[in-house]
Amino acid sequence: MNLTILVLYYSRRGATRRMAELIAQGVESVPGCDARLRTVPAVSPVTEATEPAIPEHGAPYVELQDLEQCAGLALGSPTRFGNMAAPLKYFWDSTSAQWLSGALSGKPACVFTSTGSLHGGQESTLLSMMLPLMHHGMMLMGLPYTCPELMTTTTGGTPYGASHWSGPNGTHAVSDDTKSLTVALGKRLAQTALKLKGM
């Protein structure tokens, strides 16, 4: 039976969703691993507002059992003032039961992000997403400099995780360098999950 790698993301304009799809491509390039794409609903300042039970497009909403069932996790968010987006933070604030039970402890994880400006907080967003994962006891991984694109890219990419500069209006397509790094990160996550399971 294949291992399930959860690719959990939030995306407003589609760039982070595209990166999630590339992570999933990397995961599924590893025999014995399947990617499960999931997202979170938007957070509304109006208390009566609710999202539909099924998103209009993109992946289904994540459920807490997705965390419990996964063998590894890739977490992605657009940058919000150098931090993860509120909908993802809201979701992680609901995971106390999984923290208490150790459901994620010892599982590998990685992070990825998309920003509107080139120096808009890519690295700090990646680091902020690592914090709840560390509290859950996950084993974090980034991108090694054996990925040559890290030394040449002009569109994002960090040793902390994959990143993409989407431009002020979200119109910059994911570059070839970013595609390569993002797929490599998904592949590395899946390979690590297999090794940790002794497969």
N, CA and C of each residue as an Amber inpcrd file, in Angstrom:
protein
   597
   0.8400000  -1.1930000   0.0000000   0.0000000   0.0000000   0.0000000
   0.8810000   1.2510000   0.0000000   0.5640000   2.2070000  -0.8510000
   1.3630000   3.4180000  -0.9800000   1.2330000   4.3190000   0.2410000
   2.2930000   5.0620000   0.5310000   2.2520000   6.0800000   1.5700000
   1.5350000   7.3120000   1.0330000   0.7880000   7.9790000   1.9030000
   0.1000000   9.2080000   1.5320000   0.8680000  10.4030000   2.0580000
   1.2230000  11.3100000   1.1670000   1.8740000  12.5560000   1.5390000
   0.8480000  13.6670000   1.3850000   0.5590000  14.3530000   2.4720000
  -0.4230000  15.4330000   2.4550000   0.2310000  16.7200000   1.9640000
  -0.3590000  17.3300000   0.9380000   0.0900000  18.6220000   0.4220000
  -1.0140000  19.6180000   0.7690000  -0.7860000  20.3610000   1.8250000
  -1.7960000  21.2650000   2.3840000  -1.4040000  22.7010000   2.0820000
  -2.3160000  23.4700000   1.4990000  -1.9710000  24.8320000   1.0850000
  -3.1790000  25.7500000   1.1840000  -2.8970000  27.0450000   1.1450000
  -3.9140000  28.0770000   0.9630000  -3.4470000  28.9460000  -0.1920000
  -4.3660000  29.3200000  -1.0750000  -4.0080000  30.1280000  -2.2390000
  -5.1450000  31.0740000  -2.5810000  -4.8060000  32.3420000  -2.8590000
  -5.8190000  33.3140000  -3.2520000  -5.8780000  33.5160000  -4.7610000
  -4.7160000  33.6080000  -5.3970000  -4.6750000  33.9120000  -6.8380000
  -4.1890000  32.7450000  -7.6740000  -3.8770000  31.6320000  -7.0430000
  -3.5240000  30.4430000  -7.7970000  -2.0530000  30.0810000  -7.8170000
  -1.1570000  30.9980000  -7.4410000   0.2780000  30.6990000  -7.5120000
   0.6730000  29.6290000  -6.4990000   0.1930000  29.7410000  -5.2780000
   0.5380000  28.7340000  -4.2700000  -0.1090000  27.3930000  -4.6120000
  -1.3050000  27.4430000  -5.1890000  -1.9420000  26.1980000  -5.6360000
  -1.1000000  25.5230000  -6.7310000  -0.5680000  26.3210000  -7.6550000
   0.2860000  25.7460000  -8.7080000   1.5240000  25.0980000  -8.0980000
   2.1020000  25.7320000  -7.0960000   3.2500000  25.1420000  -6.4180000
   2.8610000  23.8360000  -5.7240000   1.6740000  23.8050000  -5.1240000
   1.1980000  22.5790000  -4.4720000   1.0920000  21.4430000  -5.4860000
   0.6220000  21.7610000  -6.6830000   0.5240000  20.7460000  -7.7360000
   1.9100000  20.2340000  -8.1390000   2.8950000  21.1340000  -8.1480000
   4.2670000  20.7250000  -8.4780000   4.8780000  19.8670000  -7.3690000
   4.5950000  20.2160000  -6.1120000   5.0280000  19.3740000  -4.9860000
   4.4310000  17.9820000  -5.1670000   3.1370000  17.9270000  -5.4690000
   2.4570000  16.6400000  -5.6620000   3.0820000  15.8590000  -6.8130000
   3.4620000  16.5590000  -7.8670000   4.1310000  15.9030000  -9.0000000
   5.4330000  15.2510000  -8.5350000   6.1910000  15.9740000  -7.7200000
   7.4290000  15.4170000  -7.1720000   7.1770000  14.2190000  -6.2830000
   6.1540000  14.3140000  -5.4420000   5.7930000  13.1950000  -4.5590000
   5.4620000  11.9630000  -5.3830000   4.6320000  12.1400000  -6.3960000
   4.1440000  10.9930000  -7.1560000   5.1770000  10.4600000  -8.1580000
   6.3000000  11.1490000  -8.2890000   7.3830000  10.6050000  -9.1070000
   8.1590000   9.5280000  -8.3520000   7.8660000   9.3880000  -7.0660000
   8.5350000   8.3970000  -6.2230000   7.6290000   7.1770000  -6.0900000
   8.0440000   6.0220000  -6.6020000   7.2070000   4.8210000  -6.4700000
   6.9280000   4.5120000  -5.0060000   5.6530000   4.2160000  -4.7220000
   5.2590000   3.8990000  -3.3560000   4.6520000   5.0640000  -2.6060000
   4.5180000   6.2300000  -3.2810000   3.9550000   7.4110000  -2.6190000
   2.8450000   8.0380000  -3.4520000   1.7990000   8.4690000  -2.7810000
   0.6990000   9.1970000  -3.3990000   0.5610000  10.5500000  -2.7160000
   0.2260000  11.5780000  -3.4840000  -0.0100000  12.9110000  -2.9380000
  -1.5000000  13.1050000  -2.6910000  -1.8340000  13.7390000  -1.5730000
  -3.2210000  14.1050000  -1.2770000  -3.2650000  15.6280000  -1.1550000
  -3.8050000  16.3080000  -2.1600000  -3.9070000  17.7650000  -2.1630000
  -5.1130000  18.2110000  -1.3460000  -4.8810000  19.1560000  -0.4170000
  -5.9570000  19.6950000   0.4080000  -5.7200000  21.1790000   0.6420000
  -6.8060000  21.9150000   0.8640000  -6.7190000  23.3410000   1.1430000
  -7.5370000  23.6580000   2.3970000  -7.5870000  24.9310000   2.7520000
  -8.3690000  25.3790000   3.9050000  -9.3040000  26.4880000   3.4410000
 -10.4450000  26.6580000   4.1010000 -11.3510000  27.7370000   3.7140000
 -10.8040000  29.0970000   4.1480000 -11.2340000  30.1320000   3.4490000
 -10.8550000  31.4940000   3.8150000 -11.4490000  31.8510000   5.1720000
 -10.8170000  32.7860000   5.8570000 -11.3230000  33.3070000   7.1230000
 -12.0280000  34.6180000   6.8220000 -13.2420000  34.7770000   7.3370000
 -14.0240000  35.9750000   7.0580000 -14.1140000  36.8650000   8.2880000
 -14.0260000  38.2010000   8.1080000 -14.2240000  39.1040000   9.2500000
 -15.6930000  39.2030000   9.6530000 -16.5840000  38.6650000   8.8100000
 -18.0170000  38.6700000   9.1170000 -18.3520000  37.3240000   9.7420000
 -18.8090000  37.3240000  10.9800000 -18.9990000  36.0650000  11.6960000
 -20.0860000  35.1910000  11.0840000 -21.0130000  35.7660000  10.3390000
 -22.0740000  34.9710000   9.7280000 -21.6410000  34.3390000   8.4030000
 -20.5390000  34.7970000   7.8370000 -20.1030000  34.3100000   6.5270000
 -19.5140000  32.9070000   6.6490000 -19.8560000  32.0650000   5.6950000
 -19.2930000  30.7140000   5.6560000 -18.8940000  30.3840000   4.2240000
 -17.9360000  29.4980000   4.1210000 -17.5190000  29.0050000   2.8130000
 -18.4050000  27.8150000   2.4470000 -18.5470000  27.5090000   1.1600000
 -19.2870000  26.3100000   0.7790000 -18.5830000  25.0640000   1.3090000
 -19.3330000  23.9940000   1.5080000 -18.7620000  22.7590000   2.0490000
 -17.6910000  22.1810000   1.1340000 -17.8080000  22.4280000  -0.1580000
 -16.8270000  21.9740000  -1.1430000 -16.3520000  23.2090000  -1.9040000
 -15.0280000  23.4260000  -2.0110000 -14.5390000  24.6080000  -2.7390000
 -15.0070000  24.6040000  -4.1960000 -15.1850000  25.8030000  -4.7450000
 -15.6120000  25.9170000  -6.1340000 -14.5580000  25.3770000  -7.0950000
 -13.2850000  25.5380000  -6.7630000 -12.1960000  24.9950000  -7.5740000
 -11.0190000  24.6890000  -6.6680000 -10.1320000  23.8510000  -7.1780000
  -8.9770000  23.4560000  -6.3800000  -9.2670000  22.2140000  -5.5560000
  -8.4070000  21.9800000  -4.5870000  -8.4890000  20.7770000  -3.7640000
  -9.6240000  20.8590000  -2.7490000 -10.0850000  19.7070000  -2.2310000
 -11.0660000  19.7080000  -1.1470000 -10.4680000  20.3110000   0.1200000
 -11.3270000  20.6580000   1.0770000 -10.8440000  21.1700000   2.3480000
 -10.2120000  20.0410000   3.1670000  -9.1920000  20.3920000   3.9050000
  -8.4990000  19.4270000   4.7530000  -9.3860000  19.0390000   5.9370000
  -9.2270000  17.8130000   6.3850000  -9.8540000  17.3400000   7.6110000
  -8.7440000  16.9040000   8.5560000  -9.0050000  16.9420000   9.8460000
  -7.9660000  16.5920000  10.8140000  -7.4640000  15.1670000  10.6050000
  -8.3120000  14.2880000  10.1170000  -7.8640000  12.9140000   9.8730000
  -6.8400000  12.8370000   8.7490000  -6.8090000  13.8420000   7.8480000
  -5.7710000  13.8760000   6.8190000  -4.3960000  13.9810000   7.4560000
  -4.2890000  14.7530000   8.5370000  -3.0250000  14.8610000   9.2650000
  -2.6520000  13.5280000   9.8910000  -3.6290000  12.8780000  10.4930000
  -3.3730000  11.6230000  11.2030000  -2.9610000  10.5100000  10.2400000
  -3.5050000  10.5360000   9.0290000  -3.2620000   9.4580000   8.0690000
  -2.0190000   9.6550000   7.2150000  -1.4870000  10.8570000   7.1590000
  -0.3810000  11.1080000   6.2440000   0.9400000  10.5630000   6.7850000
   1.8370000  10.2460000   5.8500000   3.1910000   9.8080000   6.2090000
   4.1780000  10.9600000   6.1160000   3.7420000  12.0910000   5.5830000
   4.5640000  13.2820000   5.4530000   3.6770000  14.4450000   5.0510000
   4.1860000  15.6640000   5.2240000   3.3860000  16.8570000   4.9880000
   4.1930000  17.9240000   4.2660000   3.6060000  18.5020000   3.2170000
   4.1220000  19.7110000   2.5780000   3.1010000  20.8090000   2.8390000
   3.5510000  21.9280000   3.4090000   2.6580000  23.0120000   3.8130000
   2.9910000  24.2640000   3.0160000   1.9820000  24.8680000   2.3550000
   2.2210000  26.0330000   1.5080000   1.2660000  27.1730000   1.7750000
   1.7990000  28.3950000   1.7090000   0.9900000  29.5880000   1.9520000
   1.5420000  30.7690000   1.1790000   0.6660000  31.6770000   0.7350000
   1.1790000  32.9660000   0.2650000   1.7250000  33.7370000   1.4660000
   2.5310000  34.7380000   1.2000000   3.1060000  35.5510000   2.2660000
   2.1210000  36.6340000   2.6990000   1.9540000  36.7700000   3.9810000
   1.1430000  37.8400000   4.5570000   2.0080000  38.5720000   5.5700000
   2.6130000  39.6740000   5.1330000   3.4860000  40.4620000   6.0040000
   4.5790000  39.5970000   6.6240000   5.1750000  38.7390000   5.8100000
   6.2640000  37.8950000   6.2710000   5.8190000  36.7180000   7.1110000
   4.5490000  36.3810000   7.0320000   3.9910000  35.3060000   7.8520000
   3.0530000  34.4650000   6.9980000   2.6380000  33.3030000   7.5240000
   1.6590000  32.4940000   6.8010000   0.3000000  33.1780000   6.8170000
  -0.5300000  32.8610000   5.8590000  -1.8640000  33.4460000   5.7550000
  -2.7480000  32.9970000   6.9180000  -3.6700000  33.8710000   7.3230000
  -4.5480000  33.6180000   8.4690000  -5.3420000  32.3090000   8.3540000
  -5.8630000  31.9300000   7.1740000  -6.6150000  30.6780000   7.1110000
  -5.7890000  29.4490000   7.5170000  -4.5020000  29.4260000   7.1430000
  -3.6530000  28.3020000   7.5560000  -3.3780000  28.3470000   9.0460000
  -3.1110000  29.5410000   9.5730000  -2.8720000  29.6890000  11.0170000
  -4.1200000  29.2630000  11.7890000  -5.2810000  29.6510000  11.2990000
  -6.5470000  29.2790000  11.9430000  -6.6960000  27.7560000  11.9850000
  -6.3310000  27.1030000  10.8800000  -6.4040000  25.6450000  10.8550000
  -5.4580000  25.0360000  11.8870000  -4.2050000  25.4930000  11.9180000
  -3.2420000  24.9120000  12.8610000  -3.6530000  25.1390000  14.3020000
  -4.3740000  26.2360000  14.5610000  -4.8490000  26.4800000  15.9280000
  -5.9090000  25.4710000  16.3620000  -6.4220000  24.6950000  15.4160000
  -7.4530000  23.6980000  15.7410000  -6.8800000  22.2950000  15.9270000
  -5.5530000  22.1730000  15.9540000  -4.9290000  20.8430000  15.9450000
  -4.3920000  20.4170000  17.3180000  -4.9640000  20.9410000  18.3880000
  -4.4810000  20.5830000  19.7330000  -4.5960000  19.0870000  20.0120000
  -5.6820000  18.4620000  19.5700000  -5.8560000  17.0290000  19.8370000
  -4.7610000  16.2130000  19.1640000  -4.3870000  16.6110000  17.9380000
  -3.3270000  15.9010000  17.2180000  -1.9690000  16.1540000  17.8770000
  -1.7840000  17.3450000  18.4270000  -0.5660000  17.6570000  19.1670000
  -0.4730000  16.8030000  20.4390000  -1.5820000  16.7250000  21.1610000
  -1.5930000  15.9480000  22.4080000  -1.3510000  14.4670000  22.1550000
  -1.8880000  13.9590000  21.0480000  -1.7430000  12.5290000  20.7530000
  -0.4170000  12.2080000  20.0550000   0.2820000  13.2300000  19.5760000
   1.5280000  13.0020000  18.8460000   1.3090000  12.4570000  17.4450000
   0.1610000  12.7710000  16.8540000  -0.2010000  12.2050000  15.5530000
   0.8030000  12.5380000  14.4510000   1.4880000  13.6650000  14.5610000
   2.4340000  14.0800000  13.5210000   3.8890000  13.8830000  13.9270000
   4.1130000  13.5010000  15.1500000   5.4860000  13.3910000  15.6580000
   6.2980000  12.3720000  14.8590000   7.4910000  12.7960000  14.4310000
   8.3840000  11.9160000  13.6960000   8.1340000  11.8470000  12.2030000
   7.1110000  12.5350000  11.7200000   6.8290000  12.5450000  10.2750000
   7.6170000  13.6700000   9.6030000   8.0700000  13.4660000   8.3570000
   8.8130000  14.5240000   7.6640000   7.8780000  15.6000000   7.1180000
   8.4000000  16.8240000   7.0350000   7.6050000  17.9450000   6.5420000
   8.4920000  18.9310000   5.8020000   7.8810000  19.6800000   4.8840000
   8.5600000  20.7660000   4.1870000   7.5480000  21.8820000   3.9680000
   8.0560000  23.0630000   3.5800000   7.1900000  24.2330000   3.4070000
   7.4990000  24.9260000   2.0720000   6.5020000  25.6660000   1.5670000
   6.6690000  26.4210000   0.3220000   5.7810000  27.6540000   0.3500000
   6.1620000  28.6820000  -0.4280000   5.4250000  29.9430000  -0.3870000
   5.4880000  30.6760000  -1.7210000   4.5980000  31.6430000  -1.8600000
   4.5520000  32.5240000  -3.0160000   4.3730000  33.9510000  -2.5080000
   5.0940000  34.9090000  -3.1150000   5.0050000  36.3050000  -2.6850000
   4.7370000  37.2330000  -3.8590000   4.0890000  38.3520000  -3.5480000
   3.8190000  39.3480000  -4.5730000   5.0270000  40.1940000  -4.9010000
   5.9100000  40.4090000  -3.9360000   7.1310000  41.1770000  -4.1860000
   8.3400000  40.2800000  -3.9420000   9.4070000  40.5450000  -4.6600000
  10.5710000  39.6740000  -4.6130000  11.1650000  39.5760000  -3.2150000
  11.1490000  40.6860000  -2.4710000  11.6980000  40.6860000  -1.1170000
  10.5700000  40.8800000  -0.1010000   9.4570000  40.1970000  -0.3380000
   8.2690000  40.3830000   0.4870000   8.1410000  39.4210000   1.6410000
   9.2270000  38.7830000   2.0340000   9.1720000  37.9300000   3.2180000
   9.1030000  36.4530000   2.9310000   9.6560000  36.0180000   1.8050000
   9.6260000  34.5860000   1.4800000  10.2230000  33.7450000   2.6040000
  11.4320000  34.0830000   3.0190000  12.1120000  33.2390000   4.0080000
  11.4290000  33.3010000   5.3730000  10.9760000  34.4870000   5.7970000
  10.3160000  34.5640000   7.1020000   8.9750000  33.8280000   7.0890000
   8.3020000  33.8150000   5.9490000   7.0490000  33.0510000   5.8460000
   7.3300000  31.5630000   5.9640000   8.3580000  31.1000000   5.2720000
   8.7230000  29.6810000   5.3730000   9.0630000  29.3210000   6.8210000
   9.8230000  30.1630000   7.4810000  10.1970000  29.8990000   8.8710000
   8.9770000  29.9330000   9.7890000   8.0370000  30.8560000   9.5320000
   6.8300000  30.9190000  10.3730000   5.9830000  29.6630000  10.2350000
   5.9610000  29.0790000   9.0320000   5.1900000  27.8460000   8.8420000
   5.8470000  26.6620000   9.5330000   7.1570000  26.7420000   9.7530000
   7.8510000  25.6530000  10.4300000   7.5070000  25.5730000  11.9150000
   7.1440000  26.6940000  12.5330000   6.9530000  26.7190000  13.9840000
   5.8930000  25.7420000  14.4830000   4.6570000  25.7450000  13.9410000
   3.6930000  24.7590000  14.4370000   4.1080000  23.3270000  14.1260000
   4.8240000  23.1330000  13.0150000   5.2660000  21.7910000  12.6620000
   6.2920000  21.2830000  13.6700000   7.1610000  22.1780000  14.1350000
   8.1250000  21.7950000  15.1630000   7.4220000  21.4520000  16.4720000
   6.4100000  22.2120000  16.8280000   5.6490000  21.9120000  18.0490000
   4.9660000  20.5600000  17.9550000   4.6040000  20.1720000  16.7370000
   3.9900000  18.8560000  16.5210000   5.0320000  17.7390000  16.4540000
   6.2970000  18.0770000  16.5360000   7.3510000  17.0580000  16.5280000
   7.7300000  16.5490000  15.1560000   7.3930000  17.3230000  14.1170000
   7.7140000  16.8920000  12.7620000   9.1960000  17.1070000  12.4600000
   9.7040000  16.3730000  11.4920000  11.0920000  16.4680000  11.0590000
  11.1400000  17.3310000   9.8080000  11.7070000  18.5310000   9.9360000
  11.6640000  19.5040000   8.8550000  12.8260000  19.3330000   7.8870000
  12.5220000  19.5600000   6.6320000  13.5690000  19.5030000   5.6080000
  13.4030000  20.6660000   4.6440000  14.5240000  21.0690000   4.0780000
  14.5110000  22.1330000   3.0950000  15.0940000  21.6320000   1.7880000
  15.6430000  22.5690000   1.0360000  16.2630000  22.2480000  -0.2450000
  17.7830000  22.3550000  -0.1050000  18.5080000  21.3040000  -0.4250000
  19.9670000  21.3700000  -0.3250000  20.5740000  22.0760000  -1.5360000
  21.7780000  22.5610000  -1.3640000  22.4630000  23.2300000  -2.4640000
  22.9710000  22.2520000  -3.5200000  22.6630000  20.9760000  -3.3600000
  22.8930000  20.0400000  -4.4600000  21.8750000  20.2720000  -5.5690000
  20.8400000  21.0660000  -5.2870000  19.9140000  21.5320000  -6.3270000
  20.5580000  22.7810000  -6.9380000  21.1430000  22.6880000  -8.1300000
  21.9220000  23.8050000  -8.6730000  21.1170000  25.0790000  -8.9000000
  19.8050000  24.9640000  -9.0640000  18.9670000  26.1410000  -9.3110000
  18.9970000  27.1320000  -8.1440000  19.3000000  26.6430000  -6.9340000
  19.3650000  27.5540000  -5.7900000  20.4210000  28.6370000  -5.9880000
  21.4560000  28.3460000  -6.7430000  22.5420000  29.3100000  -6.9470000
  22.2950000  30.2440000  -8.1260000  21.3370000  29.9120000  -8.9770000
  21.1550000  30.7000000 -10.1950000  19.7880000  31.3540000 -10.3230000
  18.8130000  30.9280000  -9.5420000  17.4550000  31.4390000  -9.7100000
  17.3530000  32.9300000  -9.4050000  16.4810000  33.6080000 -10.1290000
  16.1900000  35.0270000  -9.8720000  14.7080000  35.2160000  -9.5530000
  14.0080000  34.1130000  -9.3250000  12.5550000  34.1970000  -9.1270000
  12.0980000  33.5900000  -7.8080000  13.0140000  33.2530000  -6.9330000
  12.6550000  32.6430000  -5.6630000  13.4930000  31.4020000  -5.4400000
  13.2020000  30.6810000  -4.3940000  13.9590000  29.4810000  -4.0790000
  14.8970000  29.7410000  -2.9200000  14.7720000  28.9610000  -1.8580000
  15.5920000  29.1450000  -0.6690000  15.9630000  27.7790000  -0.1060000
  16.9870000  27.6990000   0.7420000  17.2860000  26.4290000   1.3940000
  16.2190000  26.0290000   2.4130000  15.3440000  26.9600000   2.7970000
  14.2880000  26.6640000   3.7740000  13.0710000  26.0170000   3.1400000
  12.9610000  26.1260000   1.8160000  11.8220000  25.5640000   1.1030000
  11.6480000  26.2620000  -0.2310000  10.7410000  25.7580000  -1.0320000
  10.4950000  26.3370000  -2.3570000   9.7400000  27.6570000  -2.2280000
  10.0710000  28.6010000  -3.1230000   9.3520000  29.8750000  -3.1170000
   9.2250000  30.3910000  -4.5480000   8.2520000  31.2830000  -4.7180000
   7.9280000  31.8110000  -6.0500000   7.5640000  33.2780000  -5.9340000
   8.0990000  34.0750000  -6.8490000   7.7360000  35.4930000  -6.9380000
   6.6260000  35.6220000  -7.9640000   5.4070000  35.8520000  -7.4850000
   4.2470000  35.8820000  -8.3820000   3.9730000  37.2530000  -8.9750000
   4.6260000  38.3070000  -8.4530000   4.4040000  39.6560000  -8.9560000
   3.2540000  40.3400000  -8.2400000   3.1760000  41.6730000  -8.3260000
   2.1660000  42.4290000  -7.5730000   0.7250000  42.0160000  -7.8670000
   0.4620000  41.5730000  -9.0950000  -0.9000000  41.1740000  -9.4570000
  -1.0380000  39.6600000  -9.6040000  -0.0090000  38.9260000  -9.1620000
  -0.0480000  37.4760000  -9.2660000   0.0530000  36.9610000 -10.6830000
   0.6600000  37.7550000 -11.5800000   0.6640000  37.3850000 -12.9970000
   1.9460000  36.7060000 -13.4630000   2.9770000  36.6620000 -12.6170000
   4.2200000  36.0050000 -13.0280000   4.0410000  34.4900000 -12.9800000
   4.2860000  33.8510000 -14.1050000   4.1850000  32.3880000 -14.1390000
   5.3200000  31.7850000 -13.3270000   5.1050000  30.5760000 -12.8570000
   6.1500000  29.8570000 -12.1220000   7.2940000  29.5850000 -13.0940000
   8.5040000  30.0250000 -12.7290000   9.6630000  29.8910000 -13.6230000
  10.1280000  28.4400000 -13.6850000  10.9560000  28.1650000 -14.6720000
  11.5190000  26.8170000 -14.8050000  12.3480000  26.4450000 -13.5810000
  13.1220000  27.4120000 -13.0520000  13.9050000  27.1380000 -11.8420000
  13.0010000  26.7750000 -10.6750000  11.9360000  27.5520000 -10.4910000
  11.0180000  27.2930000  -9.3810000  10.3150000  25.9510000  -9.5680000
   9.9240000  25.6470000 -10.7990000   9.3170000  24.3370000 -11.0600000
  10.2580000  23.2220000 -10.6470000  11.4940000  23.3250000 -11.0640000
  12.4760000  22.2890000 -10.7700000  12.6850000  22.1360000  -9.2610000
  12.8270000  23.2530000  -8.5610000  13.0470000  23.2110000  -7.1130000
  11.8280000  22.6890000  -6.3670000  10.6540000  23.0680000  -6.8150000
   9.4270000  22.6480000  -6.1300000   9.1850000  21.1520000  -6.3240000
   9.3750000  20.6640000  -7.5320000   9.2550000  19.2230000  -7.7820000
  10.3020000  18.4620000  -6.9740000  11.5180000  18.9890000  -6.9320000
  12.5910000  18.3320000  -6.1730000  12.2500000  18.2510000  -4.6930000
  11.6130000  19.2940000  -4.1540000  11.2330000  19.2920000  -2.7410000
  10.1870000  18.2150000  -2.4570000   9.1890000  18.0910000  -3.3370000
   8.1870000  17.0380000  -3.1700000   8.7950000  15.6530000  -3.2570000
   9.7120000  15.4790000  -4.1890000  10.3910000  14.1890000  -4.3480000
  11.2130000  13.8580000  -3.1080000  11.9350000  14.8420000  -2.5940000
  12.7670000  14.6370000  -1.4050000  11.9080000  14.2630000  -0.1940000
  10.7610000  14.9290000  -0.0600000   9.8440000  14.6330000   1.0460000
   9.3530000  13.1910000   0.9570000   8.9440000  12.7630000  -0.2280000
   8.4350000  11.4010000  -0.4070000   9.5260000  10.3690000  -0.1470000
  10.7220000  10.6160000  -0.6630000  11.8260000   9.6720000  -0.4420000
  12.1550000   9.5450000   1.0420000  12.1010000  10.6560000   1.7540000
  12.3860000  10.6410000   3.1890000  11.2980000   9.8690000   3.9420000
  10.0410000  10.0710000   3.5660000   8.9360000   9.3580000   4.2120000
   9.1100000   7.8480000   4.0360000   9.5020000   7.4330000   2.8370000
   9.7280000   5.9990000   2.5920000  10.8690000   5.4680000   3.4690000
  11.9510000   6.2150000   3.5660000  13.0850000   5.7800000   4.3740000
  12.7090000   5.6660000   5.8440000  11.9340000   6.6240000   6.3300000
  11.5270000   6.5960000   7.7310000  10.5940000   5.4130000   8.0360000
   9.8520000   4.9870000   7.0320000   8.9780000   3.8180000   7.1850000
   9.7190000   2.5170000   6.9340000  11.0060000   2.6070000   6.5760000
  11.7980000   1.4130000   6.2990000  11.4190000   0.7210000   5.0200000
  10.9590000   1.5010000   4.0450000  10.5100000   0.9420000   2.7540000
  11.5420000   1.1970000   1.6610000
